[in-house]
Amino acid sequence: MHILLVDDDSENCLALAEVLKGEGYSVETASDGHEALEIIANHKFDAVISDALMPQMDGFALCRTLKSNDAHKNIPVIIITGQYTDKSDMEFALSVGASKVLRKTADADELLEALSKLGEVPDRAERQTQSNGTLPDEEYLKEYNAVIVRKLEAKMSELEDVNRKLVERNKQLEYERKKYRQLFVSANDGILLVSQVDGIVVESNIHARKVLRLNDKALSQKKLTELKPFGELLIEKIGRGDPVQFESSYENGSSKIFLDISGSQIGTEENLYLVILRNVTRRKEWLERFIALDKFRALGRLSHGLVHEIGNPLNVISVNLQFLDRSFKEEMAEKKFIQPALAGVKAIEKVIRETMNFAQPQMPAKSKLKLGLLLSEIAGLARTSLLKSKISLEIEKCEFDDIIFADKSQILHALLNIVENSIEAMPTGGKLQFKLEDSSKDGKILLQITDTGVGMDEDAAKLAIEPFYTTKEGATGMGLSISNRLFELNDASLGFESKPDAGTTVTIRFEREK
């Protein structure tokens, strides 16, 4: 059976055509009555299925026109409608020659059944209602106008209901928009909206700009790849729309922070990707500190074991070696083996002692200290070693309140370890400088100790404060580790910069006494 399907709604037309084709019917389509008449003039059809209301020529007019034409009056017409449910509307459709009137919301099986029965003789009730479509014009127009008026009234009622719902929906959407806008602006985490097309930052909230240390103008339209290194890791995932959760760092000038980053695609037409940034630098520092404390506790337990298991036997060995040293005469061959053995014992004792000092230092007995005076005292203690090594010392300090709250003996110990390292790094002489600065921005006092020694490469510099790491023969590698530990106990931090053949600078940041 060859069917012409007429409907101005292309989606409905396509869906219904697929259903009919699936049942073995041959189907052509038209978008209104005029187009349908042009197609019918050139092709033979077994039935026409038409929507009731369409622009230009609707289903009623199409049906009446076909029934008024001797060449096409025998083509069965089924009118489908989503609005005409009134009995008089149904009767009007039949009066213009329609074989059947069905609702669009009806089951497709009903339409298929109607098509299968088109060849059957209608019963008496249908014959009484169904017409050959030759209603007088005056009667047709009267009935048609009545149908249109009812349709418009129903449509107006429907539109009013839709409009009311739209107004309510718009109010809800505006409320949601304001709510989520406020959340976006005032969120404690940084939020970026990034274009998935080119990876450009479309929008950012205040906290994101604070975290990244960029103003709105600098961050807006910035490519994600410029926010190194986390942006480079994120860009590939954004392009695919994949959700992410990872930790990375961000560097802006000399500052470096650590970020917890999560992101996901936003289900909008703008192809945006939501990136949430959380500054976890402080959390990471505390975590590293807790890990370090656990290591110190473990090292403390090990140190106690060393003292007990090694210290006492070592003391017996030392006493016996000293006895042998006094017993052997200078010309005896055995004498030359005693001194190296004693030196080895002393080296082991030093390692044990320094390990104990590092792992379990005494709690600081803090008092107010003037750093400038402390530096002068250190210069006096190190004078002999400096003169012997042909090293000049320069102390540079400005006039400001340089009082800290710390344990004097621990700070002296820590600073003298650094000075000793600097002296050893300048075997042929050089210059040592103490520089005291006021860092009022963060409430710190900075002490820089700079030497002109041999320095070290980047890898060695990173490991310089690690316990037992050393590049010097015969050293224990505990000096800077102990200094760093003592500074931490006294609320100070140690920084380390060095380059081969360009010297080393150690920076200690002290808390100012409040």
Helices and strands as residue ranges (DSSP letters): E 2-6, H 10-22, E 26-30, H 33-42, E 47-51, H 59-67, E 77-81, H 87-95, E 100-103, H 108-116, H 124-129, H 137-186, E 190-195, E 201-204, H 206-212, H 216-219, G 224-226, H 230-240, E 244-252, E 255-265, E 272-279, H 281-306, I 307-311, H 312-327, H 335-359, E 367-370, H 371-381, H 383-388, E 391-397, E 403-406, H 408-424, E 430-439, E 444-451, H 458-462, H 479-489, E 493-498, E 504-511
